[in-house]
């Protein structure tokens, strides 16, 4: 399992080092793409200028070719109807020779008559007319009807015997009067025609070439490239786009390749492209700084992480380990253990707080033990005092027996009711069943009837469904006692009546206690009904009523309790509401 210290250092590296690496890679990629795009766009503009210069150079040679084929010397020599001798042609060709040597890029000039005779301006061996007629090249020349066509160096190797790469221009010589074919005119042009144009390209080390749609290099300053195939994976992109750039391998080296279609055309009717090839390492040198900066930042981050781990994380890890150990010891009950001291203020504060917590926990445990001992003593006293009620019940039974033997029925009845009264008052919990609470108040009323010499009567009517629900005990007897003390105590007349009803209404239990006594004064009644809503109110009247109301609200909640209605000299009605448990 990985240690906490190692988890922290891994988290640090993940949240700091990885974002830095991602940022560096993204920055490098964006810079590389931007630089690549900018250089390629600049190179395309350069290639457009090169293309214009190529056309200008070709146009210059075409003009010279026009002059030659239209000259009287050439026209007379090729026209078989003319009787001029070969000697006359040679004597008249001095002007043409001067023009040719004035154009230094022209290497040789060849004239073919239709009968197969051929003359050339130098002594090199030339291809026979029969050989030319067997090639497609001559057919293309005828199709142009006198317009010049060109062959690139690689394209003319099989037709001519020159040991050097040459540009070739060929055309049909027409009779200026009848436009009949007189012969064929071929110029062999040195590559010096194109070399100055490509040498003028500025932009660092690169190779600029002319290729056809098959990818074969037709011209290059580096003669070793001529005839080679531009073997790159995405060469098909050249056919789809007018111009653009891509990266590919060239001569086993990653290179930026910029291309555009050329306006220069050759007799093969193959579309040509101007292509610039720049080694990627010469371009990437401008963004090496970004890469090196990223590496330095990553190295610095790793070093910082190591120092952070050594100087900070290790101490925090040791603190957490010790804290966990002390917590386990405390959990097992060893409260004497304490945390040590630490150099970091925050850790020292946590350590001090932990020690204070353990000391308070020890004190609390001691207090709990003392409290438990007191509770045991109190429980023992309660158990011991439970003997007294039993002694009281036995004594009441003895009194009841003596009263019955002596014919004292009133005493016997009071004794029985008093025993019932005491049993529910002394025994049990906070709640009793409704029927037990009714039995308790009936016992109290039976005793009081004897005391008041039957000057009042009582009626009890409780719905059967309510009898088995629990209710807070001793809530009826204090209210009945209050009626006897205040409603009937000052009257010597008979006819007093107390009615007790129990109902279920709106999902809650209700007791209704009514009497036909003297009633309650309006001021006292208002005080009794409003005392619960006033804070710090002095309790001057109705102690029993308030006691019942307060106990009900404390036990069941503020929505339950007493509601008192009374009319002077007519009587009083008290409503008690309590919840139906489980409803």
SULUR-V149936 format. One record per backbone hydrogen bond with DSSP energy under -1.0 kcal/mol. CO is the residue of the C=O (numbers start at 1). NH is the residue of the N-H. If there is no record, write none. Layout:
BEGIN
CO&NH / CO&NH
END
This chain:
BEGIN
3&7 / 4&8 / 5&9 / 6&10 / 7&11 / 8&12 / 9&13 / 10&14 / 11&15 / 12&16 / 13&17 / 13&18 / 16&20 / 17&21 / 18&22 / 19&23 / 20&24 / 21&25 / 22&26 / 23&27 / 24&28 / 25&29 / 26&30 / 27&31 / 28&32 / 29&33 / 30&34 / 31&35 / 32&36 / 33&37 / 34&38 / 35&39 / 36&40 / 37&41 / 38&42 / 39&43 / 40&44 / 41&45 / 42&46 / 43&47 / 44&48 / 45&49 / 46&50 / 47&51 / 48&52 / 49&53 / 50&54 / 51&55 / 52&56 / 53&57 / 54&58 / 55&59 / 56&60 / 57&61 / 58&62 / 59&63 / 60&64 / 61&65 / 62&66 / 63&67 / 64&68 / 65&69 / 66&70 / 68&71 / 71&75 / 72&76 / 73&77 / 74&78 / 75&79 / 79&82 / 85&89 / 86&90 / 87&91 / 88&92 / 93&97 / 94&98 / 95&99 / 96&100 / 97&101 / 98&102 / 103&106 / 105&190 / 108&188 / 109&121 / 110&186 / 111&119 / 112&184 / 113&116 / 117&113 / 119&111 / 128&132 / 129&133 / 130&134 / 132&135 / 136&140 / 137&141 / 138&142 / 139&143 / 140&144 / 142&145 / 144&147 / 149&170 / 150&267 / 151&168 / 152&156 / 156&159 / 156&160 / 167&189 / 168&151 / 169&187 / 170&149 / 171&185 / 173&182 / 173&183 / 175&179 / 180&175 / 183&173 / 184&112 / 185&171 / 186&110 / 187&169 / 188&107 / 188&108 / 189&167 / 190&193 / 191&194 / 191&195 / 194&198 / 195&199 / 196&200 / 207&277 / 209&275 / 210&218 / 210&219 / 211&273 / 212&215 / 215&230 / 216&212 / 217&227 / 219&210 / 221&223 / 222&225 / 225&228 / 228&217 / 229&231 / 230&232 / 232&235 / 234&237 / 235&238 / 237&241 / 242&261 / 244&259 / 246&257 / 248&255 / 253&250 / 254&280 / 255&248 / 256&278 / 257&246 / 258&276 / 259&244 / 260&274 / 266&269 / 272&262 / 273&211 / 274&260 / 275&209 / 276&258 / 277&207 / 278&256 / 280&284 / 283&286 / 284&287 / 287&291 / 288&292 / 289&293 / 290&294 / 291&295 / 292&296 / 293&297 / 294&298 / 295&299 / 296&300 / 297&301 / 298&302 / 299&303 / 300&304 / 301&305 / 302&306 / 303&307 / 304&308 / 305&309 / 306&310 / 307&311 / 308&312 / 308&313 / 309&314 / 312&316 / 313&317 / 314&318 / 315&319 / 316&320 / 317&321 / 318&322 / 319&323 / 320&324 / 321&325 / 322&326 / 323&327 / 324&328 / 325&329 / 326&330 / 327&331 / 328&332 / 329&334 / 330&333 / 333&335 / 334&337 / 344&348 / 345&349 / 346&350 / 347&351 / 348&352 / 349&353 / 350&354 / 351&355 / 352&356 / 353&357 / 354&358 / 355&359 / 356&360 / 357&361 / 358&362 / 359&363 / 360&364 / 361&365 / 362&366 / 363&367 / 364&368 / 365&369 / 366&370 / 367&371 / 368&372 / 369&373 / 370&374 / 371&375 / 372&376 / 373&377 / 374&378 / 375&379 / 376&380 / 377&381 / 378&382 / 379&383 / 380&384 / 381&385 / 382&386 / 384&387 / 385&388 / 386&390 / 387&391 / 388&392 / 389&393 / 390&394 / 391&395 / 392&396 / 393&397 / 394&398 / 395&399 / 396&400 / 397&401 / 398&402 / 399&403 / 400&404 / 401&405 / 402&406 / 403&408 / 404&407 / 407&409 / 408&412 / 409&413 / 410&414 / 411&415 / 412&416 / 413&417 / 414&418 / 415&419 / 416&420 / 417&421 / 418&422 / 419&423 / 420&424 / 421&425 / 422&426 / 423&427 / 430&473 / 432&471 / 433&437 / 434&438 / 435&439 / 436&440 / 437&441 / 438&442 / 439&443 / 440&444 / 441&445 / 442&446 / 443&447 / 444&448 / 445&449 / 446&450 / 447&451 / 448&452 / 449&454 / 450&453 / 455&496 / 457&498 / 459&500 / 461&502 / 463&466 / 466&469 / 467&435 / 469&434 / 471&432 / 476&480 / 477&481 / 478&482 / 479&483 / 480&484 / 481&485 / 482&486 / 483&487 / 483&488 / 488&491 / 496&457 / 498&459 / 499&514 / 500&461 / 501&512 / 502&463 / 503&510 / 505&508 / 508&505 / 509&578 / 510&503 / 511&576 / 512&501 / 513&574 / 514&499 / 515&572 / 518&569 / 521&525 / 522&526 / 523&527 / 524&528 / 525&529 / 526&530 / 527&531 / 530&533 / 531&534 / 542&546 / 543&547 / 544&548 / 545&549 / 546&550 / 547&551 / 548&552 / 549&553 / 550&554 / 551&555 / 552&556 / 553&557 / 557&560 / 561&577 / 563&575 / 565&573 / 567&570 / 567&571 / 571&567 / 572&515 / 573&565 / 574&513 / 575&563 / 576&511 / 578&509 / 580&583
END
